Every structure is written in structure tokens, then in C-alpha cells.
Amino acid sequence: MEVNYCQSCGMPMGGTEELYGTETDGSKNGEYCKYCYENGAFTAACTMEEMIDFCVKPMTSSNPNLTEEQARNMMRQIFPKLKRWQQK
């Protein structure tokens, strides 16, 4: 199974289309999750650092051995490589 990661928040989406965001015509977008992208637009206008702040709690909840600092450091390394946050 192919594992896709949201190109905004880094969440693993697997091959599960129910986690995919949607375009304005209702079709699925495999690059972004449903929490970050809906109806052809991002659900939140935020900076990369604000997205990291938002993602710390879900990440540490799903990985109990991970501290908030470790989660932040990991995301600060990964997020700049995600499509939404790449410098043009």
C-alpha cells in the first residue's frame, strides 16, 4: 500500500481516500488531507510555524513516547520539504 503524506500537515493518509481533501467539484485531492484542504482551498490561513503549533498535540497524542519538543523539532525538519511550505 502506498503511503501518502499530507503536503500541509504531514499526516500519513495511506491509500485511504476518505482522508483526502476535496476540490471545488468534490473530487479528491491526494496531496492534502481533509483537515487541511476542502473545496479547493486550505481550511486555515496560517504560517508554517502556526501549523506546527497546531500539530504538536495530535502528534504527541498518537506517539506517547514523543515529547512536545521532539515533535516540534521533527516537524521543523519535515515541513519545509512539504509542498505547501516550500520556498518558491
Backbone torsions as a table, in degrees:
resi	resn	phi	psi	omega
1	MET	NA	134.8	178.2
2	GLU	-77.1	136.3	177.6
3	VAL	-106.7	114.0	174.6
4	ASN	-96.6	146.9	175.9
5	TYR	-117.5	137.9	176.8
6	CYS	-58.5	130.7	-177.9
7	GLN	-84.4	16.5	174.4
8	SER	-120.7	-50.6	-175.8
9	CYS	-110.7	-9.9	178.4
10	GLY	81.8	4.6	-178.6
11	MET	-65.4	133.2	175.0
12	PRO	-68.1	128.8	-179.5
13	MET	-109.8	-6.4	-178.0
14	GLY	54.1	-146.2	175.6
15	GLY	-103.6	20.1	-174.1
16	THR	-85.6	101.3	-177.5
17	GLU	-62.4	-23.5	-179.7
18	GLU	-66.0	-16.6	177.0
19	LEU	-91.5	-8.9	-177.5
20	TYR	-74.0	145.9	172.9
21	GLY	-70.5	176.2	-177.2
22	THR	-126.0	152.8	174.4
23	GLU	-90.7	175.1	-177.8
24	THR	-62.3	-27.3	179.3
25	ASP	-88.0	4.5	178.5
26	GLY	90.1	-6.9	179.0
27	SER	-70.7	157.1	-177.2
28	LYS	-80.3	144.9	174.7
29	ASN	-113.7	112.0	-176.3
30	GLY	-77.0	-3.9	-179.6
31	GLU	-89.6	-27.0	-175.0
32	TYR	-127.5	146.6	179.6
33	CYS	-80.2	165.7	-178.1
34	LYS	-66.7	-18.7	179.2
35	TYR	-81.4	-25.5	-177.5
36	CYS	-100.6	-24.6	-170.1
37	TYR	-141.8	122.0	-177.1
38	GLU	-146.3	135.8	179.5
39	ASN	54.8	38.6	174.9
40	GLY	80.1	12.2	-178.7
41	ALA	-146.3	156.4	175.7
42	PHE	-68.7	143.6	-176.7
43	THR	-79.1	-17.7	179.1
44	ALA	-139.3	132.8	172.8
45	ALA	-88.4	105.2	-175.5
46	CYS	-147.4	165.0	174.7
47	THR	-85.7	168.5	176.6
48	MET	-60.9	-40.5	-179.4
49	GLU	-65.8	-37.8	176.3
50	GLU	-65.6	-37.1	176.9
51	MET	-65.2	-41.9	177.4
52	ILE	-60.1	-46.3	178.7
53	ASP	-56.3	-42.8	-178.8
54	PHE	-67.5	-36.4	-174.0
55	CYS	-82.4	-13.4	-177.3
56	VAL	-57.9	-49.3	-176.2
57	LYS	-62.4	-50.7	178.4
58	PRO	-61.0	-35.7	-178.1
59	MET	-68.8	-43.3	179.3
60	THR	-73.2	-28.0	176.8
61	SER	-67.6	-39.2	-179.0
62	SER	-84.5	-11.4	177.6
63	ASN	-131.4	80.6	-172.4
64	PRO	-58.1	-23.6	179.9
65	ASN	-85.6	0.2	-178.0
66	LEU	-97.3	127.5	176.2
67	THR	-81.8	163.8	177.4
68	GLU	-59.7	-41.2	-179.6
69	GLU	-64.0	-42.3	178.1
70	GLN	-63.6	-42.0	179.1
71	ALA	-61.9	-46.6	178.6
72	ARG	-59.7	-46.7	-179.2
73	ASN	-61.5	-41.3	178.9
74	MET	-63.2	-46.8	-179.2
75	MET	-66.1	-34.9	178.4
76	ARG	-66.5	-22.2	175.3
77	GLN	-85.7	-37.0	-175.0
78	ILE	-83.9	-44.6	-171.4
79	PHE	-57.0	-40.9	179.6
80	PRO	-61.1	-17.0	178.9
81	LYS	-89.9	-12.5	179.1
82	LEU	-76.2	146.1	-174.1
83	LYS	-51.9	-44.9	-176.5
84	ARG	-62.8	-32.0	-171.9
85	TRP	-104.3	-0.4	179.3
86	GLN	-66.1	137.9	177.8
87	GLN	-73.3	131.0	-179.0
88	LYS	-79.9	NA	NA
